Amino acid sequence: MTKLTNTTPNYLFDVDGTLIPVSGILDKAFFHWFSKWTETNTFYIVSCGTYDKLLMQVGKHILERAEAVFACAGNATYIQGKLVMHHEIAIPVEMLEYFDEAIAASNFEDKRYPHLDYRTGLVNFSICGRGTSSLQREAYMKFDAVSKERELIADHINKTWPKFIAQIGGGIGIDITEKYRDKPQVADMVDCPLVFFADQINPTGNDFTLAKKLLLLGDNRVYNVKDWKETWESLKEENEGHTNVMTLWSLENGAEI
């Protein structure tokens, strides 16, 4: 563990895989601890999900204590439950046609509609589909871990449509936004110094570019956690005046240090 400075930071949290299990809800014990933690700390929430989805996952109590909630990768900003800023997106017909081709070409057999989830300023594309059960989601996650299908699709989108950014998000989807309208835009809307917690900090993940931007800005810290339990443990150490070096992320090698 590393001792912290006396400067009191603000906090920024990703949601899926960071505060909750992927596509799950806040753990009851963690909710009670985190709720008390929010009474004495300033924090923001960022997610590629909609505000309504966040209400189900995290709860109104937590969301309304945040300084701001950046839903849909920052394309829909809420303060005290009210939408204060938003940006829309238009997906080219050719990209929509490519989605159909990718679905047909996939070797994953158990696909369920819908495959597209339109959100404010963001579209989430899923090969296995949003109508899958938890078991089907797990099956696709295992399939994707081996085939790297989402990584290949995101790479094709990024090369074919340079005005857009496609990034792996959650367990089964790909988040697509306009260029400069993904999560890094949030860095310009928060007060620093900042401590950022996220689980998708890898070159193809949807937290990578925000984490990188925050570190380049200066006196900020980034934790790359594997789940909400690591977030909880790291927050406890922050409370004690230390950093959890096992999950602290560095620009030097693009991995944990």
Secondary structure as GFF3:
##gff-version 3
##sequence-region A 1 257
A	DSSP	beta_strand	2	3	.	.	.	ID=ss1
A	DSSP	beta_strand	10	13	.	.	.	ID=ss2
A	DSSP	alpha_helix	28	37	.	.	.	ID=ss3
A	DSSP	beta_strand	43	46	.	.	.	ID=ss4
A	DSSP	alpha_helix	51	57	.	.	.	ID=ss5
A	DSSP	alpha_helix	60	63	.	.	.	ID=ss6
A	DSSP	beta_strand	69	71	.	.	.	ID=ss7
A	DSSP	three_ten_helix	72	74	.	.	.	ID=ss8
A	DSSP	beta_strand	76	79	.	.	.	ID=ss9
A	DSSP	beta_strand	82	86	.	.	.	ID=ss10
A	DSSP	alpha_helix	93	105	.	.	.	ID=ss11
A	DSSP	beta_strand	116	119	.	.	.	ID=ss12
A	DSSP	beta_strand	122	126	.	.	.	ID=ss13
A	DSSP	alpha_helix	134	147	.	.	.	ID=ss14
A	DSSP	alpha_helix	149	160	.	.	.	ID=ss15
A	DSSP	beta_strand	164	169	.	.	.	ID=ss16
A	DSSP	beta_strand	173	178	.	.	.	ID=ss17
A	DSSP	three_ten_helix	183	188	.	.	.	ID=ss18
A	DSSP	beta_strand	194	198	.	.	.	ID=ss19
A	DSSP	alpha_helix	208	217	.	.	.	ID=ss20
A	DSSP	beta_strand	221	224	.	.	.	ID=ss21
A	DSSP	alpha_helix	228	239	.	.	.	ID=ss22
A	DSSP	beta_strand	242	243	.	.	.	ID=ss23
A	DSSP	beta_strand	249	250	.	.	.	ID=ss24
A	DSSP	beta_strand	255	256	.	.	.	ID=ss25
###
